[in-house]
Amino acid sequence: VTVVPVTMMLDLKAAASAFGAKKATMADPKAAERSTGYVVGGISPLGQKKRLATVLDAEAASEETLLVSGGRRGFDVQLTPAELVAVLDATVAPIGRTDLHH
């Protein structure tokens, strides 16, 4: 699971590195729904069917508070980056990129 600011795109190479893998790809939407128990557009890093490794983007981690999906489209949960990291035992790494044409 990755969490990046809405102003950024996920850098798959950086994400793979953060997870200690050679390569990363986006999950198939149906597989993501089965794995998390949530519908695409409302997939939350919180309360998934089983705990998955999570990486929070370093830029997002520097914010005062974050809004993450609460498990339904249009429903968000506000918490601090430290709370998100603690609840999910998440890693913080630079996994977002701003060059949207890469």
HELIX and SHEET records of a PDB file:
HELIX    1   1 LEU A   12  ALA A   18  1                                   7    
HELIX    2   2 PRO A   29  THR A   36  1                                   8    
HELIX    3   3 ALA A   58  ALA A   61  1                                   4    
HELIX    4   4 PRO A   81  LEU A   88  1                                   8    
SHEET    1   A 3 THR A   2  VAL A   3  0                                        
SHEET    2   A 3 VAL A  55  ASP A  57  1                                        
SHEET    3   A 3 THR A  91  ALA A  93  1                                        
SHEET    1   B 2 MET A   9  LEU A  10  0                                        
SHEET    2   B 2 GLY A  96  ARG A  97 -1                                        
SHEET    1   C 2 LEU A  66  ARG A  72  0                                        
SHEET    2   C 2 PHE A  75  LEU A  79 -1                                        
END                                                                             
